[in-house]
Amino acid sequence: RVNIKRIYSNMVVVCCEEEETIHKIEGLKDGALNNLSSKVERWSEKIQVDNKMVWLACQGIPLHVWNCMMFQNIAQKYGEFLGVDIDTRCFKSFVRGNVHVLTKC
């Protein structure tokens, strides 16, 4: 049995008791876990997490500047702009815009 637990939005821990299954998971090529992780690496206390993905909830944005460029400018103050959620992109509400950012830990 394999248990997958998210520890950051861009990192998961795969827990498994069977050594054979662990070796199979370790043998996966980088990117094989698709959207879960970009690489597979055995856990070690030496693993450093340099970046994490976060969501910024932006409120009070004036309607006349509610656009992708404004959200990119906000994101760049905190890290690398990754995008906005579907509700923000499709103007579902102007109360809050959600911006996805890659930031340093």
Secondary structure, 3 states (H helix, E strand, C coil): CEEEEEEECCEEEEEECCHHHHHHHHCCCCCCCCCCCCCCCCCCCCCCCCEEEEEEEEECCCHHHCCHHHHHHHHHCCCEEEEECHHHHCCCCCCEEEEEEEEEC
